[in-house]
Amino acid sequence: MSRKSKRKAARERRKKRDTGRRTLIIALIPALLLVGALAYIISIPPQPVQQGGNTHQGEEAPDFTLKVLTQNGLSGEEFSLSTARGSVVFMDFAFSWCPHCNRMAPTIKKLHDTYAERGVKFVTVMGNDARTDEQKSAEFLRKHDVSWTAVFDENLDVFNLYSVTGTPTYVVIGKDGRIVGRLVGEQSYDKLASLIEQALAS
């Protein structure tokens, strides 16, 4: 083979190598982007969601009526928020699949054990969507030994009424039926207790 032919063959080999490398890099880009995006999402801590709608501090808490949910499923009874008027109400919104709700459940139980004897009414509003249902919500209540009033928001009507866009969401209502405060996301026991104490003192 002549020197010219050898040079040409070498160029062709280099060209094939470079083309192969480029093809491999192009093929890896989507996978690398996906891994990077997942790593970024996982690293983001839960962020509080901005409150909205007509559920700001000082405003009257919208009344609602929902079916009562027990650890065994729907009870056939209904609960209306208006029946708790005259008492401080601690209301939490949750989904059975929500990891933050599951992590916060022991804190809510501790709050209940402390403040129920002081007349505070606890109400858990379990949301319904494609990832959960009545039975999974009842299982959530069993798992966390929820012994207080829980209701099933089948069509997310009350979630929408209270502008809940992130769970858990906590709403504390005073004896006069007005909203004392609202917190979204995982919270410390002390922060939630402070809001209840504020409502009891007013």
C-alpha positions as CSV (number, residue, x, y, z in Angstrom):
1,M,0.0,0.0,0.0
2,S,1.4,3.4,-0.9
3,R,2.1,6.1,1.6
4,K,-0.8,8.1,0.3
5,S,-3.2,5.2,0.7
6,K,-1.9,4.6,4.2
7,R,-2.6,8.2,5.2
8,K,-6.0,8.0,3.6
9,A,-6.8,4.8,5.5
10,A,-5.6,6.3,8.8
11,R,-7.8,9.4,8.2
12,E,-10.8,7.1,7.6
13,R,-10.1,5.2,10.9
14,R,-9.8,8.5,12.8
15,K,-13.0,9.7,11.2
16,K,-14.8,6.6,12.2
17,R,-13.5,6.8,15.8
18,D,-14.5,10.4,16.1
19,T,-17.9,9.7,14.7
20,G,-18.4,6.8,17.1
21,R,-17.4,9.0,20.1
22,R,-19.7,11.8,19.0
23,T,-22.6,9.3,18.6
24,L,-21.9,7.9,22.1
25,I,-21.8,11.4,23.7
26,I,-25.0,12.4,22.0
27,A,-26.7,9.2,23.2
28,L,-25.5,9.8,26.8
29,I,-26.7,13.4,27.0
30,P,-30.4,12.6,27.7
31,A,-29.5,10.1,30.3
32,L,-27.0,12.5,32.0
33,L,-29.6,15.3,31.9
34,L,-32.2,13.0,33.5
35,V,-29.9,11.9,36.3
36,G,-29.0,15.5,36.9
37,A,-32.6,16.6,37.0
38,L,-33.6,13.8,39.4
39,A,-30.6,14.6,41.7
40,Y,-31.7,18.3,41.8
41,I,-35.3,17.5,42.6
42,I,-34.4,15.1,45.4
43,S,-32.0,17.7,46.9
44,I,-34.8,20.3,47.1
45,P,-36.3,20.5,50.7
46,P,-40.1,20.8,51.0
47,Q,-41.0,24.4,50.4
48,P,-44.0,26.1,52.0
49,V,-46.8,26.8,49.6
50,Q,-48.1,30.4,49.5
51,Q,-51.5,30.7,51.1
52,G,-54.3,32.0,49.0
53,G,-58.0,32.2,48.5
54,N,-60.3,33.3,51.3
55,T,-58.5,31.6,54.2
56,H,-56.2,34.3,55.5
57,Q,-55.6,35.1,59.1
58,G,-58.5,36.8,60.7
59,E,-61.1,35.7,58.1
60,E,-64.0,33.5,58.9
61,A,-63.2,29.8,58.3
62,P,-65.5,28.5,55.5
63,D,-68.0,25.9,56.7
64,F,-68.2,22.5,55.1
65,T,-69.8,19.1,55.5
66,L,-67.9,15.9,54.7
67,K,-68.3,12.1,55.3
68,V,-66.6,10.9,58.4
69,L,-63.8,8.5,57.8
70,T,-62.6,6.0,60.4
71,Q,-59.8,3.5,60.6
72,N,-62.2,1.0,59.1
73,G,-63.5,3.2,56.2
74,L,-66.5,5.5,55.8
75,S,-68.8,5.4,58.8
76,G,-72.0,6.6,57.2
77,E,-71.9,9.8,59.3
78,E,-71.1,13.3,58.4
79,F,-69.2,16.1,60.1
80,S,-69.8,19.8,59.7
81,L,-67.2,22.3,60.8
82,S,-69.9,24.6,62.2
83,T,-70.6,22.0,65.0
84,A,-67.2,22.8,66.4
85,R,-68.0,26.5,66.8
86,G,-67.1,27.8,70.2
87,S,-64.0,25.5,70.4
88,V,-60.5,26.0,69.0
89,V,-60.1,23.8,66.0
90,F,-56.8,22.3,64.7
91,M,-57.4,21.2,61.1
92,D,-54.8,19.3,59.0
93,F,-55.1,18.4,55.3
94,A,-53.3,15.3,54.2
95,F,-53.0,12.6,51.5
96,S,-52.2,9.0,52.4
97,W,-49.3,8.9,50.0
98,C,-47.7,12.2,51.1
99,P,-44.3,11.5,52.7
100,H,-44.4,14.8,54.7
101,C,-47.9,14.0,56.1
102,N,-46.6,10.6,57.2
103,R,-43.6,12.0,58.9
104,M,-45.7,14.7,60.6
105,A,-48.3,12.2,61.9
106,P,-46.6,11.5,65.2
107,T,-46.3,15.2,65.9
108,I,-50.0,15.7,65.2
109,K,-50.8,12.8,67.6
110,K,-48.6,14.3,70.3
111,L,-50.4,17.7,69.8
112,H,-53.8,15.9,70.1
113,D,-52.7,14.1,73.3
114,T,-51.7,17.4,74.8
115,Y,-54.5,19.7,73.7
116,A,-57.6,17.6,73.3
117,E,-58.0,17.6,77.1
118,R,-58.0,21.4,76.9
119,G,-61.0,21.4,74.6
120,V,-59.2,21.7,71.2
121,K,-61.0,19.9,68.4
122,F,-58.8,18.1,65.9
123,V,-60.0,17.4,62.4
124,T,-58.0,15.6,59.7
125,V,-59.2,16.1,56.1
126,M,-58.0,13.2,53.9
127,G,-57.7,14.1,50.3
128,N,-58.7,11.8,47.4
129,D,-56.9,11.6,44.0
130,A,-55.6,9.1,41.5
131,R,-52.9,7.9,44.0
132,T,-55.2,7.1,46.9
133,D,-58.8,6.2,47.8
134,E,-61.1,5.6,50.8
135,Q,-59.3,2.4,51.9
136,K,-55.8,3.8,51.6
137,S,-56.9,6.9,53.6
138,A,-58.4,4.6,56.3
139,E,-55.1,2.7,56.3
140,F,-53.3,6.0,56.9
141,L,-55.6,6.5,60.0
142,R,-54.8,3.0,61.3
143,K,-51.1,3.3,60.7
144,H,-50.9,6.6,62.7
145,D,-53.6,5.7,65.3
146,V,-55.8,8.7,64.4
147,S,-58.5,8.6,67.0
148,W,-60.0,12.1,66.5
149,T,-62.4,13.2,63.8
150,A,-61.3,12.5,60.2
151,V,-63.2,13.2,57.1
152,F,-62.9,12.1,53.4
153,D,-62.7,14.9,50.8
154,E,-63.7,12.8,47.8
155,N,-63.7,15.6,45.3
156,L,-61.2,17.9,47.0
157,D,-64.0,20.4,47.5
158,V,-62.7,21.4,50.9
159,F,-59.1,21.4,49.7
160,N,-60.2,23.9,47.1
161,L,-62.3,25.9,49.6
162,Y,-59.2,26.4,51.8
163,S,-56.9,26.9,48.8
164,V,-54.8,23.9,49.8
165,T,-52.1,23.3,47.1
166,G,-49.5,21.5,49.2
167,T,-49.7,18.9,52.0
168,P,-49.6,18.9,54.9
169,T,-51.5,22.1,55.4
170,Y,-52.5,23.2,59.0
171,V,-55.2,25.6,59.8
172,V,-56.0,26.7,63.4
173,I,-59.4,28.3,63.9
174,G,-60.4,30.3,67.0
175,K,-63.5,29.9,69.2
176,D,-65.1,32.7,67.1
177,G,-64.8,30.7,63.9
178,R,-62.0,32.9,62.5
179,I,-58.7,31.7,61.2
180,V,-55.9,32.3,63.7
181,G,-53.1,31.0,61.5
182,R,-52.1,28.7,58.7
183,L,-48.9,26.7,58.1
184,V,-47.9,24.6,55.1
185,G,-45.3,21.9,55.1
186,E,-43.5,20.0,57.8
187,Q,-43.4,22.0,61.1
188,S,-42.0,21.6,64.5
189,Y,-44.2,20.7,67.5
190,D,-43.4,24.0,69.2
191,K,-44.4,26.0,66.2
192,L,-47.8,24.3,65.9
193,A,-48.3,24.3,69.7
194,S,-47.6,28.1,69.7
195,L,-50.4,28.6,67.1
196,I,-52.8,26.6,69.2
197,E,-51.8,28.5,72.4
198,Q,-52.5,31.7,70.5
199,A,-55.9,30.6,69.6
200,L,-56.7,29.4,73.2
201,A,-55.6,32.8,74.6
202,S,-57.7,34.9,72.2
